[in-house]
Amino acid sequence: MKRLVSKILLGITLLAGSACTKIDNYDGPNASFEGKLVDATTGGNFQTSTGSVRVRLEQISWSDTPSPQDIPSKFDGTFKDSKLFKGKYRITPIGGAFWPIYEPVEMDINGKSSHDFELTPYVVIKNLTSTLNGNELTLNFNIDAPVTAGMPGVIDVQPYVNTTELVGAGASIYDYSDLMKVTLNKDWAALTDADKNMTLKIPGLLPGRTFYVRVGVRLNDSFKSSNFSEIIEVKVP
Amino acid sequence: MKSIRKLIIAIGVGVSLLTSCQKLDIKPTNILTDDVIFGGEGGVNSYLADVYRKLPIEDFTYRPTGRDGRWGFNLHHEWEHFWNAGSATGEMVGPYGGMDIGGGCAYWPYSDIRAVNYLIETLPKYSANFTGNRVNEILGEAYFLRAYYYFALAKRYGGVPIITSVQNYPEQSIEELQVHRSKEDEVWEFIGKDLDQAYSMMPETSLRARANKYVAAALKSRAMLYAGSIAKYGSVNFVDGDAKAQGYVGIPADKAAAYFQQAWDAAKLLDGHYSLYQKNPDKELNYADLFLDHDSPENILVRDYSITSNTAHSWDATFSPRFMTADALSRAYPTLEFVQRFVQLPVTNADGTPRRFDNLADLKQGLEPRLLATVYFPGATLRGRQFDMQRGIYPTFSGTAAAEVAKQPDQRNRIVASDPNTLYQGLPVIGQTGIRPPGSSDEVSRTGFYVRKYIDYKKPQNECGLFQSTQSWIEFRYAEILLNRAEAATELGKADDALFCLNQLRSRAGATVMSMADVTIDNVRNERCKELAFENHYWWDIRRWRIADQLLDNARFRGLMPYYVLNEKKYIFLNEPEVFERNYFFDKKFYYEPIPGGELGKNPNLYPNNPNY
């Protein structure tokens, strides 16, 4: 009886031992990909906010019909993903208020790869100035379009106000931001001079706080995203 | 000893070898075979019963996002009917955190379509078992059922693979089984063709809850109307992408008129075979009864429920407050925006101050009977109990309604409560059905209204518990057909025909009749939204009109909050945001649902996926 048990144990040990000879030799996700989204009109980084611009990766060395994975762009127009499998990718920035890129970049991502993309925004917000009168903030700015032919319509213009530097669509104080929205719903050609040279007033800012403010113009394309101005800091005394 | 053992083994092996040669070709006793199923009317009825049960009818229990990883149809033990499409889109506000239903529930019913294809292929082999024209009639019904499945697919995904025969594995190779997506307009055309065939083969009448030729025509009018509006409006407002460029989503604009014409023609076929429900001269009660009367002449196709078969639903228990039911709770409430589709309620005086009412119920005076039969207003009565909802009490009130609502909550001089039994100077603050402040339990109105449509007001309160409601779901009713026809007619420039249809509905509803000048596409659509409210049409309508992204563009919905002004002993109503102040946003990509990920993994020919997914 004892010999039988020890024979069975020996058999199990042999089976278990031989079952594990294959080693997972596929490299872990140790490649990284980073870069900047460059605004073609200014040469600076493309201003964005949450839930807007993302860099779409499709690993074509893995499958002909790969499931896309997205790297969201940071507010300052940079992006980075340090946990990617090495391989050949098709890469397209999507989701923001810029002219669509119909010719995606195909490149190998291996080790530390990087690539910058040049994006042409639909609308550029220029000459943003702010004046604080008591607790009422006045914003003056012009909007301009680098390319007007075939441009999607302009839905609305609104300020975004938040108490942190992370300010934009989905990250703003409703009463100071969404309630101050100016609805246009017009094609670019139909915009008047007053629409293009706008003044927004934000009353009732709480005293003693620092606010971060920017302006967004929302376009009626597939994504309904906005072009944003730079962020300015406003200290309410 | 040893030899005996050998002998026993030898005999044993010998016996088992000999007996194993018996033929085991006996009929299985635990499954029904083709010759039983197709042996006569009874077998086919039981086969079809299963197909009808799985039919994607968006009834009381339909849950657009599915549940526990399952499709939203025929969920087991589903009672939370307030998780419906209306309450995610602003017809009502409900438990959804916002417009959360855009991604759908990965519905992909090809196994159910296979069952229909199997019937179509197999039944003719057994035609000797049926008399007269029955085989053709049953085949016609099968074509209708198949079209119904494809309709549910096309309105979600656009172009899908069209499978018209039974696929077999391993007889067919994997490559053969990976059928390519068809273009969107090919799918709509296929649906139209199946329905034409169904119409020509089916009889004029059918068993209750089964299709006849007019049911096929009814579905055709709905489907072709969808196709027409997708062609017309989807070619203007769309999301760019590979699937769009290759025609898997979207229909060329020049096909719109032909689809609208088909919708109109199909609707016209029902003329004279069904009629609007007008049994009760009291127009409000009549409209309420039309959803409860088992034998309404307006019903074209219904789905029935019963307690004994464990199919009863819980509409009564989950759309009225617990005060009027036997258990459960309500969580979805009509919005003020919906009510204002009927009328701007006269709650504000010319100078902007809130109008004073002596009684809560006075607000209902003079409103359209159809509205009162669709929505329970403050002051209405159900099962002997009054909808006594208040948002709170003002000891005194001065100034305009707008100025009061614009104040910060802590600066408003009002008494509120989260407990229905809280009293202020001996008077209930919110009432048993009243509106609680944010953060209270979610079981009473957030808008000041409750749903009335389909509520069985004659049922005693103690029978209004979970799984005790058995009123039928009306999948097709004649009112919808008139609305389909009116919309198609308006799109085709036949305003006089649209007017004829709309005024039938409006006079039944107790509304004023329209004139020719009123027949605009916006008014026709508004009429549809009013008549078919809470019947799971609204979501698909605003989608096919391609206006959902404008209507639900960070939308926040409002309610009408009743208050008691103590020193004046009067009621006022304030237009305020619904209590949860939720935000509803429709992303343009939701005009189509994504092809389910699991299916994309199995069949690379389903690529490209719909735009922006």
Interface residues (C-beta under 8 A of the other chain):
Chain A: D64 T65 S67 I94 P100 I155 D178 S222 F223 K224
Chain B: F238 V239 D240 G241 D549 D553 N554 D587 K588 K589 G597 L600 P604 Y607 P611 N612
